[in-house]
C-alpha cells in the first residue's frame, strides 16, 4: 500500500469506526485478489490481446496488442471504496 491508500484507510476508520474496518478490509482484500486472479487468467487466454486492447484503451492498442512495458497498478483505495460502499448499503438495510 502506498501513502494515499493508508490515508484513505485512516479516513474510513474515522468514519466507520474500528469494528467496521475488519469486514471492510477483508472484503477489499478479496476484491483485490479476485481482480488479480482475473487479470492473470486473461493474460493466458488466447483472445487476451484483443480483449485487453478493448479494456485498456488506445495506449495499450498502440503497442500492437503486446504486453505493456511497465506494470499496471491499481490503487488499493479503489477496493477499499467498493467495500465501504457495500458496507454502507448492508448497514442501511439492517
KEFIFI-759927 format. One record per atom (N, C-alpha, C): atom name; x, y, z; residue in three letters. Coordinates in nm, 2 decimals, padded with zeros to 4 digits. Layout:
<nodes>
<node at="CA" u="X" v="Y" w="Z" aa="Ala"/>
...
</nodes>
This chain:
<nodes>
<node at="N" u="00.08" v="-00.12" w="00.00" aa="Unk"/>
<node at="CA" u="00.00" v="00.00" w="00.00" aa="Unk"/>
<node at="C" u="00.09" v="00.12" w="00.00" aa="Unk"/>
<node at="N" u="00.05" v="00.22" w="-00.08" aa="Unk"/>
<node at="CA" u="00.12" v="00.35" w="-00.08" aa="Unk"/>
<node at="C" u="00.06" v="00.44" w="00.03" aa="Unk"/>
<node at="N" u="00.11" v="00.57" w="00.02" aa="Unk"/>
<node at="CA" u="00.07" v="00.66" w="00.13" aa="Unk"/>
<node at="C" u="-00.08" v="00.70" w="00.11" aa="Unk"/>
<node at="N" u="-00.13" v="00.71" w="-00.01" aa="Unk"/>
<node at="CA" u="-00.26" v="00.75" w="-00.04" aa="Unk"/>
<node at="C" u="-00.36" v="00.65" w="00.01" aa="Unk"/>
<node at="N" u="-00.32" v="00.52" w="-00.01" aa="Unk"/>
<node at="CA" u="-00.41" v="00.41" w="00.04" aa="Unk"/>
<node at="C" u="-00.42" v="00.41" w="00.19" aa="Unk"/>
<node at="N" u="-00.31" v="00.44" w="00.26" aa="Unk"/>
<node at="CA" u="-00.31" v="00.44" w="00.41" aa="Unk"/>
<node at="C" u="-00.39" v="00.55" w="00.46" aa="Unk"/>
<node at="N" u="-00.38" v="00.67" w="00.39" aa="Unk"/>
<node at="CA" u="-00.46" v="00.78" w="00.44" aa="Unk"/>
<node at="C" u="-00.61" v="00.76" w="00.41" aa="Unk"/>
<node at="N" u="-00.64" v="00.69" w="00.30" aa="Unk"/>
<node at="CA" u="-00.78" v="00.66" w="00.28" aa="Unk"/>
<node at="C" u="-00.84" v="00.56" w="00.38" aa="Unk"/>
<node at="N" u="-00.75" v="00.46" w="00.41" aa="Unk"/>
<node at="CA" u="-00.79" v="00.36" w="00.52" aa="Unk"/>
<node at="C" u="-00.81" v="00.43" w="00.65" aa="Unk"/>
<node at="N" u="-00.73" v="00.53" w="00.68" aa="Unk"/>
<node at="CA" u="-00.74" v="00.60" w="00.81" aa="Unk"/>
<node at="C" u="-00.87" v="00.69" w="00.81" aa="Unk"/>
<node at="N" u="-00.90" v="00.75" w="00.70" aa="Unk"/>
<node at="CA" u="-01.03" v="00.82" w="00.69" aa="Unk"/>
<node at="C" u="-01.15" v="00.73" w="00.70" aa="Unk"/>
<node at="N" u="-01.14" v="00.61" w="00.64" aa="Unk"/>
<node at="CA" u="-01.25" v="00.52" w="00.66" aa="Unk"/>
<node at="C" u="-01.27" v="00.47" w="00.80" aa="Unk"/>
<node at="N" u="-01.15" v="00.45" w="00.87" aa="Unk"/>
<node at="CA" u="-01.15" v="00.41" w="01.01" aa="Unk"/>
<node at="C" u="-01.22" v="00.52" w="01.10" aa="Unk"/>
<node at="N" u="-01.19" v="00.65" w="01.07" aa="Unk"/>
<node at="CA" u="-01.25" v="00.75" w="01.14" aa="Unk"/>
<node at="C" u="-01.40" v="00.76" w="01.11" aa="Unk"/>
<node at="N" u="-01.44" v="00.73" w="00.99" aa="Unk"/>
<node at="CA" u="-01.58" v="00.75" w="00.95" aa="Unk"/>
<node at="C" u="-01.66" v="00.63" w="01.00" aa="Unk"/>
<node at="N" u="-01.61" v="00.51" w="00.98" aa="Unk"/>
<node at="CA" u="-01.69" v="00.39" w="01.02" aa="Unk"/>
<node at="C" u="-01.66" v="00.33" w="01.15" aa="Unk"/>
<node at="N" u="-01.55" v="00.36" w="01.21" aa="Unk"/>
<node at="CA" u="-01.51" v="00.30" w="01.34" aa="Unk"/>
<node at="C" u="-01.43" v="00.18" w="01.32" aa="Unk"/>
<node at="N" u="-01.36" v="00.14" w="01.43" aa="Unk"/>
<node at="CA" u="-01.27" v="00.03" w="01.42" aa="Unk"/>
<node at="C" u="-01.34" v="-00.11" w="01.40" aa="Unk"/>
<node at="N" u="-01.46" v="-00.12" w="01.45" aa="Unk"/>
<node at="CA" u="-01.53" v="-00.25" w="01.44" aa="Unk"/>
<node at="C" u="-01.57" v="-00.28" w="01.29" aa="Unk"/>
<node at="N" u="-01.60" v="-00.18" w="01.22" aa="Unk"/>
<node at="CA" u="-01.64" v="-00.19" w="01.08" aa="Unk"/>
<node at="C" u="-01.52" v="-00.21" w="00.99" aa="Unk"/>
<node at="N" u="-01.40" v="-00.17" w="01.03" aa="Unk"/>
<node at="CA" u="-01.29" v="-00.18" w="00.94" aa="Unk"/>
<node at="C" u="-01.24" v="-00.32" w="00.91" aa="Unk"/>
<node at="N" u="-01.26" v="-00.42" w="01.00" aa="Unk"/>
<node at="CA" u="-01.22" v="-00.55" w="00.98" aa="Unk"/>
<node at="C" u="-01.30" v="-00.61" w="00.86" aa="Unk"/>
<node at="N" u="-01.43" v="-00.61" w="00.86" aa="Unk"/>
<node at="CA" u="-01.50" v="-00.66" w="00.74" aa="Unk"/>
<node at="C" u="-01.47" v="-00.59" w="00.61" aa="Unk"/>
<node at="N" u="-01.46" v="-00.45" w="00.62" aa="Unk"/>
<node at="CA" u="-01.43" v="-00.37" w="00.50" aa="Unk"/>
<node at="C" u="-01.29" v="-00.42" w="00.45" aa="Unk"/>
<node at="N" u="-01.19" v="-00.43" w="00.54" aa="Unk"/>
<node at="CA" u="-01.06" v="-00.47" w="00.49" aa="Unk"/>
<node at="C" u="-01.06" v="-00.61" w="00.43" aa="Unk"/>
<node at="N" u="-01.13" v="-00.71" w="00.49" aa="Unk"/>
<node at="CA" u="-01.14" v="-00.84" w="00.43" aa="Unk"/>
<node at="C" u="-01.20" v="-00.84" w="00.30" aa="Unk"/>
<node at="N" u="-01.32" v="-00.77" w="00.28" aa="Unk"/>
<node at="CA" u="-01.38" v="-00.77" w="00.15" aa="Unk"/>
<node at="C" u="-01.30" v="-00.70" w="00.05" aa="Unk"/>
<node at="N" u="-01.23" v="-00.59" w="00.09" aa="Unk"/>
<node at="CA" u="-01.14" v="-00.52" w="-00.01" aa="Unk"/>
<node at="C" u="-01.02" v="-00.61" w="-00.05" aa="Unk"/>
<node at="N" u="-00.97" v="-00.69" w="00.04" aa="Unk"/>
<node at="CA" u="-00.86" v="-00.79" w="00.01" aa="Unk"/>
<node at="C" u="-00.92" v="-00.90" w="-00.09" aa="Unk"/>
<node at="N" u="-01.04" v="-00.95" w="-00.06" aa="Unk"/>
<node at="CA" u="-01.09" v="-01.05" w="-00.15" aa="Unk"/>
<node at="C" u="-01.12" v="-00.99" w="-00.29" aa="Unk"/>
<node at="N" u="-01.17" v="-00.86" w="-00.30" aa="Unk"/>
<node at="CA" u="-01.19" v="-00.80" w="-00.43" aa="Unk"/>
<node at="C" u="-01.05" v="-00.78" w="-00.50" aa="Unk"/>
<node at="N" u="-00.95" v="-00.74" w="-00.43" aa="Unk"/>
<node at="CA" u="-00.82" v="-00.73" w="-00.49" aa="Unk"/>
<node at="C" u="-00.76" v="-00.86" w="-00.54" aa="Unk"/>
<node at="N" u="-00.78" v="-00.96" w="-00.46" aa="Unk"/>
<node at="CA" u="-00.74" v="-01.10" w="-00.50" aa="Unk"/>
<node at="C" u="-00.81" v="-01.15" w="-00.63" aa="Unk"/>
<node at="N" u="-00.95" v="-01.12" w="-00.63" aa="Unk"/>
<node at="CA" u="-01.03" v="-01.17" w="-00.74" aa="Unk"/>
<node at="C" u="-00.98" v="-01.09" w="-00.87" aa="Unk"/>
<node at="N" u="-00.96" v="-00.96" w="-00.86" aa="Unk"/>
<node at="CA" u="-00.91" v="-00.88" w="-00.97" aa="Unk"/>
<node at="C" u="-00.78" v="-00.93" w="-01.02" aa="Unk"/>
<node at="N" u="-00.69" v="-00.96" w="-00.93" aa="Unk"/>
<node at="CA" u="-00.56" v="-01.01" w="-00.97" aa="Unk"/>
<node at="C" u="-00.57" v="-01.15" w="-01.04" aa="Unk"/>
<node at="N" u="-00.65" v="-01.24" w="-00.98" aa="Unk"/>
<node at="CA" u="-00.67" v="-01.37" w="-01.05" aa="Unk"/>
<node at="C" u="-00.73" v="-01.36" w="-01.19" aa="Unk"/>
<node at="N" u="-00.83" v="-01.27" w="-01.20" aa="Unk"/>
<node at="CA" u="-00.89" v="-01.25" w="-01.33" aa="Unk"/>
<node at="C" u="-00.79" v="-01.19" w="-01.43" aa="Unk"/>
<node at="N" u="-00.71" v="-01.09" w="-01.39" aa="Unk"/>
<node at="CA" u="-00.61" v="-01.04" w="-01.48" aa="Unk"/>
<node at="C" u="-00.50" v="-01.14" w="-01.52" aa="Unk"/>
<node at="N" u="-00.47" v="-01.23" w="-01.42" aa="Unk"/>
<node at="CA" u="-00.37" v="-01.34" w="-01.45" aa="Unk"/>
<node at="C" u="-00.43" v="-01.44" w="-01.55" aa="Unk"/>
<node at="N" u="-00.56" v="-01.47" w="-01.54" aa="Unk"/>
<node at="CA" u="-00.62" v="-01.56" w="-01.63" aa="Unk"/>
<node at="C" u="-00.64" v="-01.50" w="-01.77" aa="Unk"/>
<node at="N" u="-00.67" v="-01.37" w="-01.78" aa="Unk"/>
<node at="CA" u="-00.68" v="-01.30" w="-01.91" aa="Unk"/>
<node at="C" u="-00.54" v="-01.30" w="-01.98" aa="Unk"/>
<node at="N" u="-00.43" v="-01.29" w="-01.91" aa="Unk"/>
<node at="CA" u="-00.30" v="-01.29" w="-01.97" aa="Unk"/>
<node at="C" u="-00.28" v="-01.42" w="-02.04" aa="Unk"/>
<node at="N" u="-00.34" v="-01.53" w="-02.00" aa="Unk"/>
<node at="CA" u="-00.31" v="-01.66" w="-02.05" aa="Unk"/>
<node at="C" u="-00.42" v="-01.71" w="-02.15" aa="Unk"/>
<node at="N" u="-00.53" v="-01.63" w="-02.17" aa="Unk"/>
<node at="CA" u="-00.64" v="-01.67" w="-02.25" aa="Unk"/>
<node at="C" u="-00.60" v="-01.63" w="-02.40" aa="Unk"/>
<node at="N" u="-00.63" v="-01.72" w="-02.50" aa="Unk"/>
<node at="CA" u="-00.59" v="-01.70" w="-02.64" aa="Unk"/>
<node at="C" u="-00.64" v="-01.56" w="-02.70" aa="Unk"/>
<node at="N" u="-00.76" v="-01.52" w="-02.65" aa="Unk"/>
<node at="CA" u="-00.82" v="-01.40" w="-02.71" aa="Unk"/>
<node at="C" u="-00.78" v="-01.28" w="-02.63" aa="Unk"/>
<node at="N" u="-00.69" v="-01.29" w="-02.54" aa="Unk"/>
<node at="CA" u="-00.65" v="-01.19" w="-02.44" aa="Unk"/>
<node at="C" u="-00.60" v="-01.06" w="-02.51" aa="Unk"/>
<node at="N" u="-00.51" v="-01.06" w="-02.61" aa="Unk"/>
<node at="CA" u="-00.47" v="-00.93" w="-02.67" aa="Unk"/>
<node at="C" u="-00.58" v="-00.85" w="-02.72" aa="Unk"/>
<node at="N" u="-00.68" v="-00.91" w="-02.79" aa="Unk"/>
<node at="CA" u="-00.79" v="-00.84" w="-02.85" aa="Unk"/>
<node at="C" u="-00.88" v="-00.79" w="-02.73" aa="Unk"/>
<node at="N" u="-00.91" v="-00.87" w="-02.63" aa="Unk"/>
<node at="CA" u="-01.00" v="-00.82" w="-02.52" aa="Unk"/>
<node at="C" u="-00.93" v="-00.72" w="-02.44" aa="Unk"/>
<node at="N" u="-00.80" v="-00.74" w="-02.41" aa="Unk"/>
<node at="CA" u="-00.73" v="-00.64" w="-02.33" aa="Unk"/>
<node at="C" u="-00.71" v="-00.51" w="-02.40" aa="Unk"/>
<node at="N" u="-00.70" v="-00.51" w="-02.53" aa="Unk"/>
<node at="CA" u="-00.69" v="-00.39" w="-02.61" aa="Unk"/>
<node at="C" u="-00.82" v="-00.31" w="-02.60" aa="Unk"/>
<node at="N" u="-00.93" v="-00.38" w="-02.59" aa="Unk"/>
<node at="CA" u="-01.06" v="-00.31" w="-02.58" aa="Unk"/>
<node at="C" u="-01.07" v="-00.25" w="-02.44" aa="Unk"/>
<node at="N" u="-01.03" v="-00.33" w="-02.34" aa="Unk"/>
<node at="CA" u="-01.05" v="-00.29" w="-02.20" aa="Unk"/>
<node at="C" u="-00.95" v="-00.18" w="-02.16" aa="Unk"/>
<node at="N" u="-00.83" v="-00.19" w="-02.21" aa="Unk"/>
<node at="CA" u="-00.72" v="-00.10" w="-02.16" aa="Unk"/>
<node at="C" u="-00.72" v="00.03" w="-02.24" aa="Unk"/>
<node at="N" u="-00.78" v="00.04" w="-02.35" aa="Unk"/>
<node at="CA" u="-00.79" v="00.17" w="-02.43" aa="Unk"/>
<node at="C" u="-00.68" v="00.18" w="-02.53" aa="Unk"/>
<node at="N" u="-00.67" v="00.30" w="-02.59" aa="Unk"/>
<node at="CA" u="-00.58" v="00.32" w="-02.70" aa="Unk"/>
<node at="C" u="-00.43" v="00.31" w="-02.67" aa="Unk"/>
<node at="N" u="-00.39" v="00.34" w="-02.55" aa="Unk"/>
<node at="CA" u="-00.25" v="00.34" w="-02.52" aa="Unk"/>
<node at="C" u="-00.20" v="00.19" w="-02.53" aa="Unk"/>
<node at="N" u="-00.28" v="00.10" w="-02.49" aa="Unk"/>
<node at="CA" u="-00.24" v="-00.04" w="-02.50" aa="Unk"/>
<node at="C" u="-00.25" v="-00.09" w="-02.64" aa="Unk"/>
<node at="N" u="-00.35" v="-00.05" w="-02.72" aa="Unk"/>
<node at="CA" u="-00.37" v="-00.10" w="-02.85" aa="Unk"/>
<node at="C" u="-00.26" v="-00.04" w="-02.94" aa="Unk"/>
<node at="N" u="-00.20" v="00.07" w="-02.91" aa="Unk"/>
<node at="CA" u="-00.09" v="00.13" w="-02.99" aa="Unk"/>
<node at="C" u="00.03" v="00.05" w="-02.98" aa="Unk"/>
<node at="N" u="00.04" v="-00.03" w="-02.88" aa="Unk"/>
<node at="CA" u="00.16" v="-00.12" w="-02.87" aa="Unk"/>
<node at="C" u="00.14" v="-00.25" w="-02.96" aa="Unk"/>
<node at="N" u="00.04" v="-00.26" w="-03.03" aa="Unk"/>
<node at="CA" u="00.02" v="-00.37" w="-03.12" aa="Unk"/>
<node at="C" u="-00.04" v="-00.49" w="-03.04" aa="Unk"/>
<node at="N" u="-00.10" v="-00.47" w="-02.93" aa="Unk"/>
<node at="CA" u="-00.17" v="-00.57" w="-02.85" aa="Unk"/>
<node at="C" u="-00.07" v="-00.65" w="-02.77" aa="Unk"/>
<node at="N" u="00.06" v="-00.61" w="-02.77" aa="Unk"/>
<node at="CA" u="00.16" v="-00.68" w="-02.68" aa="Unk"/>
<node at="C" u="00.14" v="-00.63" w="-02.54" aa="Unk"/>
<node at="N" u="00.21" v="-00.70" w="-02.45" aa="Unk"/>
<node at="CA" u="00.20" v="-00.67" w="-02.31" aa="Unk"/>
<node at="C" u="00.27" v="-00.53" w="-02.29" aa="Unk"/>
<node at="N" u="00.21" v="-00.45" w="-02.20" aa="Unk"/>
<node at="CA" u="00.27" v="-00.32" w="-02.17" aa="Unk"/>
<node at="C" u="00.41" v="-00.34" w="-02.11" aa="Unk"/>
<node at="N" u="00.50" v="-00.24" w="-02.13" aa="Unk"/>
<node at="CA" u="00.63" v="-00.25" w="-02.08" aa="Unk"/>
<node at="C" u="00.64" v="-00.22" w="-01.93" aa="Unk"/>
<node at="N" u="00.55" v="-00.15" w="-01.87" aa="Unk"/>
<node at="CA" u="00.56" v="-00.13" w="-01.73" aa="Unk"/>
<node at="C" u="00.44" v="-00.20" w="-01.66" aa="Unk"/>
<node at="N" u="00.45" v="-00.22" w="-01.54" aa="Unk"/>
<node at="CA" u="00.35" v="-00.29" w="-01.46" aa="Unk"/>
<node at="C" u="00.23" v="-00.20" w="-01.45" aa="Unk"/>
<node at="N" u="00.11" v="-00.27" w="-01.44" aa="Unk"/>
<node at="CA" u="-00.01" v="-00.20" w="-01.43" aa="Unk"/>
<node at="C" u="-00.05" v="-00.21" w="-01.28" aa="Unk"/>
<node at="N" u="-00.07" v="-00.09" w="-01.22" aa="Unk"/>
<node at="CA" u="-00.10" v="-00.08" w="-01.08" aa="Unk"/>
<node at="C" u="-00.24" v="-00.03" w="-01.06" aa="Unk"/>
<node at="N" u="-00.31" v="-00.09" w="-00.97" aa="Unk"/>
<node at="CA" u="-00.45" v="-00.04" w="-00.93" aa="Unk"/>
<node at="C" u="-00.44" v="-00.01" w="-00.78" aa="Unk"/>
<node at="N" u="-00.47" v="00.12" w="-00.75" aa="Unk"/>
<node at="CA" u="-00.46" v="00.16" w="-00.60" aa="Unk"/>
<node at="C" u="-00.55" v="00.07" w="-00.52" aa="Unk"/>
<node at="N" u="-00.51" v="00.04" w="-00.40" aa="Unk"/>
<node at="CA" u="-00.59" v="-00.05" w="-00.31" aa="Unk"/>
<node at="C" u="-00.71" v="00.03" w="-00.26" aa="Unk"/>
<node at="N" u="-00.70" v="00.17" w="-00.26" aa="Unk"/>
<node at="CA" u="-00.81" v="00.25" w="-00.21" aa="Unk"/>
<node at="C" u="-00.93" v="00.23" w="-00.30" aa="Unk"/>
<node at="N" u="-00.92" v="00.19" w="-00.42" aa="Unk"/>
<node at="CA" u="-01.04" v="00.16" w="-00.50" aa="Unk"/>
<node at="C" u="-01.11" v="00.04" w="-00.45" aa="Unk"/>
<node at="N" u="-01.04" v="-00.06" w="-00.40" aa="Unk"/>
<node at="CA" u="-01.11" v="-00.18" w="-00.34" aa="Unk"/>
<node at="C" u="-01.17" v="-00.14" w="-00.20" aa="Unk"/>
<node at="N" u="-01.10" v="-00.06" w="-00.13" aa="Unk"/>
<node at="CA" u="-01.15" v="-00.01" w="00.00" aa="Unk"/>
<node at="C" u="-01.28" v="00.07" w="-00.02" aa="Unk"/>
<node at="N" u="-01.28" v="00.15" w="-00.12" aa="Unk"/>
<node at="CA" u="-01.40" v="00.23" w="-00.15" aa="Unk"/>
<node at="C" u="-01.52" v="00.14" w="-00.19" aa="Unk"/>
<node at="N" u="-01.50" v="00.04" w="-00.27" aa="Unk"/>
<node at="CA" u="-01.60" v="-00.05" w="-00.31" aa="Unk"/>
<node at="C" u="-01.65" v="-00.13" w="-00.19" aa="Unk"/>
<node at="N" u="-01.56" v="-00.18" w="-00.10" aa="Unk"/>
<node at="CA" u="-01.60" v="-00.25" w="00.02" aa="Unk"/>
<node at="C" u="-01.68" v="-00.16" w="00.11" aa="Unk"/>
<node at="N" u="-01.63" v="-00.03" w="00.13" aa="Unk"/>
<node at="CA" u="-01.70" v="00.06" w="00.21" aa="Unk"/>
<node at="C" u="-01.84" v="00.10" w="00.16" aa="Unk"/>
<node at="N" u="-01.86" v="00.11" w="00.03" aa="Unk"/>
<node at="CA" u="-01.99" v="00.13" w="-00.03" aa="Unk"/>
<node at="C" u="-02.08" v="00.01" w="00.00" aa="Unk"/>
<node at="N" u="-02.03" v="-00.11" w="-00.01" aa="Unk"/>
<node at="CA" u="-02.11" v="-00.23" w="00.02" aa="Unk"/>
<node at="C" u="-02.14" v="-00.23" w="00.16" aa="Unk"/>
<node at="N" u="-02.05" v="-00.19" w="00.25" aa="Unk"/>
<node at="CA" u="-02.08" v="-00.19" w="00.40" aa="Unk"/>
<node at="C" u="-02.19" v="-00.09" w="00.43" aa="Unk"/>
<node at="N" u="-02.19" v="00.03" w="00.36" aa="Unk"/>
<node at="CA" u="-02.29" v="00.13" w="00.39" aa="Unk"/>
<node at="C" u="-02.43" v="00.08" w="00.34" aa="Unk"/>
<node at="N" u="-02.43" v="00.01" w="00.23" aa="Unk"/>
<node at="CA" u="-02.56" v="-00.05" w="00.18" aa="Unk"/>
<node at="C" u="-02.61" v="-00.16" w="00.27" aa="Unk"/>
<node at="N" u="-02.52" v="-00.24" w="00.32" aa="Unk"/>
<node at="CA" u="-02.55" v="-00.35" w="00.41" aa="Unk"/>
<node at="C" u="-02.61" v="-00.30" w="00.54" aa="Unk"/>
<node at="N" u="-02.54" v="-00.20" w="00.60" aa="Unk"/>
<node at="CA" u="-02.58" v="-00.14" w="00.73" aa="Unk"/>
<node at="C" u="-02.71" v="-00.07" w="00.72" aa="Unk"/>
<node at="N" u="-02.74" v="-00.01" w="00.60" aa="Unk"/>
<node at="CA" u="-02.86" v="00.07" w="00.58" aa="Unk"/>
<node at="C" u="-02.98" v="-00.03" w="00.58" aa="Unk"/>
<node at="N" u="-02.96" v="-00.15" w="00.53" aa="Unk"/>
<node at="CA" u="-03.07" v="-00.24" w="00.52" aa="Unk"/>
<node at="C" u="-03.10" v="-00.31" w="00.66" aa="Unk"/>
<node at="N" u="-03.00" v="-00.31" w="00.75" aa="Unk"/>
<node at="CA" u="-03.02" v="-00.38" w="00.87" aa="Unk"/>
<node at="C" u="-03.09" v="-00.29" w="00.97" aa="Unk"/>
</nodes>
